Amino acid sequence: MTLHKNLLRLALAVALLLLIPLVAMQFNTGVNWSVADFVVAGVLLLGTGLVFLLVASRTRPRAYKLAVGIAVAAALLLVWGNLAVGFIGNEDNPANLLYGGVLVVGFIGAVVAQLRPQGMARALFATALAHVAVPFVAMLIWRPELTMGVLWVVVLNTLFAGLWVASALLFRRAGATEQQAA
């Protein structure tokens, strides 16, 4: 399938996804998106889709493409969740800015790895470690009262780290597949 057709499908998918809150706003007062919300959501969805299409469009093992899909989905969910409600406290809590560091670790790791599977595996393991560290760094800096809310933040971060680890393991598998083929 050509890149042009994939881009067209991506744009159509994003438009259909953005129709969901638009229609919901007509029937539910709890859904109240501004124009800026639609723009940000559209940019995030298109950007994520484009990254996936560009990285996974080359001839690669299926495990590599799945690893890319999981990694970009985790990044999208991380950004979207932080913008919408925040993971630590609410979306205005400055501790949520620490998650930018998680994305930086992943991005720099991908650049250093030059998108090669074994390097990507290492980069995503490092990203998982960075993600697990965020709530503990936040606790050291802001010293919150230890409540069930703090426990849920740690659990949520562990789940996200699991996504990064799953992606890393798939990259490792893709690297093994490429080595066997060579």
Stockholm file with secondary structure:
# STOCKHOLM 1.0

chainA/1-182         MTLHKNLLRLALAVALLLLIPLVAMQFNTGVNWSVADFVVAGVLLLGTGLVFLLVASRTRPRAYKLAVGIAVAAALLLVWGNLAVGFIGNEDNPANLLYGGVLVVGFIGAVVAQLRPQGMARALFATALAHVAVPFVAMLIWRPELTMGVLWVVVLNTLFAGLWVASALLFRRAGATEQQAA
#=GR chainA/1-182 SS CCHHHHHHHHHHHHHHHHHHHHHHHHHCTTCCCCHHHHHHHHHHHHHHHHHHHHHHSSSCCHHHHHHHHHHHHHHHHHHHHHHHTCSSSSTTCGGGGHHHHHHHHHHHHHHHHTTCHHHHHHHHHHHHHHHHHHHHHHHHHHCCCCCHHHHHHHHHHHHHHHHHHHHHHHHHHHHHHHHHHC
#=GC SS_cons         CCHHHHHHHHHHHHHHHHHHHHHHHHHCTTCCCCHHHHHHHHHHHHHHHHHHHHHHSSSCCHHHHHHHHHHHHHHHHHHHHHHHTCSSSSTTCGGGGHHHHHHHHHHHHHHHHTTCHHHHHHHHHHHHHHHHHHHHHHHHHHCCCCCHHHHHHHHHHHHHHHHHHHHHHHHHHHHHHHHHHC
//
